[in-house]
Amino acid sequence: MKKFIHTPEGVRDTYGRECARKRVLERQIERLFHTYGYQHIETPSFEFFDVFGKEVGTVSSRNLYKFFDRDGNTLALRPDFTPSIARAASMYFAEESMPIRLCYQGSVFINNSSYQGRLRESTQMGVEFLNENSAEADAEMIAMAVSVMKKANLKEFQVSVGHAGFFNALAEEAGLSQEQRQELKHLLIIKNRFGAQEMVQKLGLKDNLAAVIDRIPELIGEREMLEAAGHLTRNPKALEALERLKRIRELLEAYGCEKYVVFDLGMLSPYEYYTGIIFQAFTYGTGDAVIKGGRYDRLLARYGKDAPAVGFTAEVDALLNALERQRIGIPVENSMTMVLYPARLEKLALAFTAAHRARGMDMACVRFEPGRVLEDYRQYGMRNQFGGIIYFRSEREVYALNLSSGQTERVDMSPYLRQ
């Protein structure tokens, strides 16, 4: 039976001060989303398999947790919020043509290989901006991503911004098949430049087209890079993507966050539903991006609502790991109070506690057990995020102990003794 007290590989328990820090961070991010005018939406933890099917372009089918319901329907645990939000928006906002701002929070489930060392259940928080196909919407997403990193008190981070349309335009010009395009994109994603060069050579592309594809991994920088990239190709769609990024750069200056942003035309996503900008936020202490997002203008049409959209998700667990490794603290208030009493004073202690709970205080009643001393409860309180102890020695001798400062004050019990 001992094995049942352990969690399966890829999932973990969170408790105590770590759990408290996570909740504080989540509340901070949630509040940030609200300041930008986003409203909450909750979607189910599992959906019909087709919501995340291969045609959607999300997580590979073999990495989904799949099961059957009693009616024989194939279901899947949610690996990615975006398809779920797109499905729900197509149901509930089908007739809405004005901008829709939605935010969410919850777990996603990906059946990663054990050797990858990644959690199979993780917490994500994110936003989706629907019915808007403007550079302004793109810039708002990137500015919000910067704000999330700053809200987490990170000082050293970078948001890399690419554009799926740039690579897609060149792949289309090269006449690549779907399989060839995916293979080349995969090589660029994993930064295998030599493999990408070898593949381009085998394809026998025109010299100018082969040259610009070969240079994609090094097209990283700011405004000057975008200008230089425009001289490498005459492809109208590729140039349109570059113009979009230039406009976004101007808007980010208005937000005052351009110093955190770098443009990377070699940054691509394995998610096939992205059609426009792609962006990721990186910081020290984690091997992967802690924020991922982009534009997906054709995804909602799959569920019945032909509308553009852009959004991102923040990996809460990865953010917490980065904060811990950078030794950046998250302030956790020890706001709970322990009401410590002997059995003979139970009624008085319970009445006292009820009155203070009615005023909004967090109070836990603890009976003083024979064989223990006050120091036992002091140590217990410090282990469990109590800020203080109300200690009943007698009806009139009641003391408030501050666990942080060690100060002790006498509590006036006359209002409760008159009852």
N, C-alpha and C positions, 0 to 999 in steps of 0.2 A: 504493500500500500504506500510505501514511502515515496515512490516515484510520482504519485498523484499530488504531492505538495509542491512539486516543481512545475514551472511553466513549460510549454512546448518550445522548441527552438524557434527563435525569431520574434518572440513576444516577451514582455516583462511586466512586473508589477512596479508601480510608482507610489510611494507613500512618504509620510513624514514631511520633513522640510523640503525634500526634492519635489514632492507633489505640490506643496504650498508655493514654491517658486514657479512651478509650471503654471499654476492657476493665476498667479499674479501677472506673469507674462501674457497669458491668454487674455486676461481682462484689459491689459494695456493695449494689445493689438486690436481687440474688439472695439474699444473706445475710439481708437484711431480710425477704424473703418467707419464708425458712426459720424465722425467729424467731417468725412468726405461725402456724407449723405447716403450711405449704403444701408439697406434693410436686410434683416436675417431671412434665410430660407433653410429649411431642414429637409433633406431627402433620405430615403431608406438606406440602411446599411447594405442591403442586397436588392438586386433588380433582376429583371429578365436578362438572360445571357446576351441577347441581341443588342441591348443598350451599350454593351462594351465589346461587341463583336469585332472581328478583323476589319470589316469595312469602315468602322469608326476611326481606326488608326490610333488606338490607345495602347494599353499594355498587351503584350503578346498573350494569346489564349492559354498557352501552357503555363503562364505565370498567374493565371486567375485561380481563385478558389471557387470551384464549381460544384453544384449539388442539385438535387431534384426535390421538388415539393411533392405532396401526395397525389397531385393531379398529373404528374409526369412532366411538368414544365422544368426546363433547365434554367437555373438561377446562378447568379455570381455575386460574391461579395464585392463591394465597391473598391476598385483599385485606383480610381481617379475621380475627382468630384466633377470635372467639367462636363463629361457626357451626361451625368445625372442632372446637373443644373440645366443643361440644354434641353433634356427631355422634359423636365418639370416646367421650364419657361414656355416650351411649345404647347403645353397643356393649359397653363393658367394665364399666360400673357399673349395668347394667340392673336388677339385683336389690338393689342397695344403697339402703337407705332412711335411713341415718344421714348426717350432714353429710360432704361431700366437698370438700376444699380442694386446688386444682390451680394450679400456676404454670407459665409458659412463657416462651420467648425465641426470637426468630427474625425473619425478614424478611417483610414484607407488600408486595404489588405492586398499585399502583393506576395505571391509565393516565390520569393527569390531563392536562388540556389544557396545552400548553406555556406559555401566557401566565400560568398560575397560579403559576409559579415554584416548584412543590413537587417534592420528590423522588418518583420513581415506584417506587423501592424504598427502604424505610426499615426500621429495626430497632425492634421493639416488645418490651416485657417487660410481663407482666401476670399477673393472678390471677383465678380464677373460684371462687366459693363456691356449691356446688350442694346441693340437697335442704334448703334452709333459706329460709323465707319470713318471717323476723322482722326487726323494726327493729334488733335487735342485730347481725344480719348486715350490714344496710345501714350501720350506724354503724362496724362493723369495716372495711368497704371505705373509707369516707371517712377514717377515722383512719389507715389504711395509706397512702392517697394523700398525706396530710399528712406522714407519716413519710418517704415517698420524696422529697418536696421538701426536707425537712430533711436527709435523708441526703446529698443532693446539695449541701449547704451553702448552699442558697438561704435568704435571710433575708426577702425581700419577695415574698410570693406570696399568692394567694387561691384557695380552693376554693369554687366556686359550685355550689349544690345546688338542683335543681328537682324536679318530679314530673310524669311523663308523664300520670299519672292525672287531674291537675287540668285540664289542657287537654282531654284526651280526654272527660272528663265533660261539660264545657261544650259541646264540639263535638257530642256525642251529644244533649244537651238541645236544641241548636239544629237538630237534624235534618240536619246537613250530610252530603252524599254523600262518598264516599272521596276523590274528586277535589277537592271543595271544602275538605275538611279538610286535605288535603296542601297545597293552595295557600295557605290561611290560615296553616298552620304554617310554610311556607317564608317567608312575609312576616315572621313573627315571628322566625324564626331569623336572617334577614339584617337585622333591626332596622328594617324598613321600616314604621314605625308608620302613616304616612299611607296607604300602600297597604292595610294591614290595616283601617284605619278606613273607607276607601272600600268595601272588600269587604263589611264588616259592614253598612254602610248599604244596599248593594244587596240584601243577603239579607233585609232587612226583619224583623230579629229583634225580639223583645219588648224594651222599653226597659231593663228591669233586666238581662237577659241580654246585650244589646248593650253596656251600660255596663261590666259586669265583664270582658267580652272586650277591650273597648277599654283597660281599665286593666292588663291582664296585663303589658305591658312595664315598667310602673313598680312592680310588686309585687316590690321588692327590699329586703332588710333582714334583721333577726334575729327574735327572738321576738315583738316588737311588731307586725312586719309580718304574721306568720302569724296573729296574733289579729285584726288589722284585716281581713285577707283573708276570715276566717271570717264577717264581717258583710256581705260583698258578695253572698253566694250561699246558697241553701238546698239546693243540689244535694247529695244524700247522698254520692255518690262523690267530689265535689270536697272536701267537708268531711272525708271519710275520708282523703284524700290529705294535707290540712293537719294532721290529727291525727297521721299517721305522721311528718311532718316535725317536729312538736313533740316527739314521743318521741325521734326521732333527735337533736334538739338537746340533750335531757337527757343522752343517752348520750355525746355528744361532750364534754360538760362533765366526765364521769367520765374520759374519755381525756385531758383537759387540752388539747384542740386546738380548742376552739370559737372562739378568737380568729382563727383562720385561715379560718373558714367564714362564708359569707353565703348566704342563701336567695334564689333568683331564680326566680319562677314563670314568667317569660318565657323562661327558658333551655330550649330544646327540642333534640331531636336529629333529624337526617335519617334515622337508623336506625329503621326501623319496628318492630323487635322489642322495643324498650324498653316496659315496662308500668308501672314504678314510679319510684323515684328515678332522676334523671339528675344526674351531676356532672362538673365539669371544673375543672382546676387551671390557673391562669394566673400568669405572672410577666413581668418586663420582658425585652425583647430577643427576643421571638418574637411573631409576629402571630396565632398560634393557640394553643389549649390544648395543654399538654404532657402532660396526663393526661386521659383521657376514660373514663367508665364509667356504669354504671347497672344497673337490675334488669330481667331478661327472663324472666318466669315462664311464657311459653308457647312459647319457642323449642325447648326440648328435646323437647317433644311431637311436633314435626315429624319428629324422627328416631326416635321410638318410646319415649321415656322421659318421661312426664308429671311433670315436677319443676320447682320454682322454682329460680331462680339469680340471682346478682348478681356483678358483676366490674368490672374496669377494666384499661386498658392504658396504659402509659407510653411516650411517644414519645422514645426514647433520643437520636436525632439532634437533635430539637428541644431537649431538655434540655441537650445539649452546646453548642448554639448560644447558648442563654440564659446559660449559665455563662461562655462566652467573652465575650459582649457585656457582662456584668456584671463582668467581670474577676475571676471567682472561679476560683481554680486547683484542679486536681485533682492531688494529690501522686502523682508517678510515680517509683518507686524505680529507680535505675540499678543493678540487682543483678547484671548480667552482668559477667563478667571475661574479658578477652582474654589468652590465653596466646600470647605473641609469641616466636618462636624462629627461629634460623637453620637451614638445611636439615641441617647436620651434627649438630644436637642434637634431631632430630625424634623419635627413639625415646624419649629421656628426657622430652621435653615431652609426648608422648602418654601415657606412663605416669603422669606427674604429673597430667595432666588427668583421666585415667580414675579415679584415686584420689579426686580431689576431686568429680567428678561422682557417685561412689558415696556421697558424704556429703551429696548434695543441692544442690551448688553449680551455677550456670549458667555454663558456661565454653565459649568458642569458640576454637579453635586457628587462629592466623594465622601463616603463614610470612613471615619478614622477607625482603622482595624486594630484590635488588640495585638500587642507585640511589635507594633511599628512606632517610630518616632517622627517628629515633625520634619527632620532632615530627609527622611525617606520620601516624603511628599514634595519637599522642595526639589529634590533631584528628579523625581518623576515629572514634576511640572516643567522643568527646564528641558527634559527630553521630549516633551510633547507640546511645545509651543504655547504654554501658558505664560501670561504676562504677570499674573499675581495670584495670591491665595487669600481668601477670606477665611480666617481660622476662628471657629467657635470654641472657646474654652469653657464658657458658661453663658447663661442668658445675657449677661451684661458685659462680660469680657469677650469682645470680638475684635480681632485685629486684621488689618489689611497689610499683607506682605508684598512688596514690590520685588519680583524675582530678578530684575535687571540691576537695580540700585542697591538692593538689600535693605531699603528703608522699611520701617514698620510704623503704622499709624493705628490709633484706636478708632473703631467704628461706633457711631452713635446709634444705639439700638432702640432708643425710646419710641420712635414712630411705630415700631413693630411690636413692642411689648404692650402698647395701649390697645392693640386690636383684639 
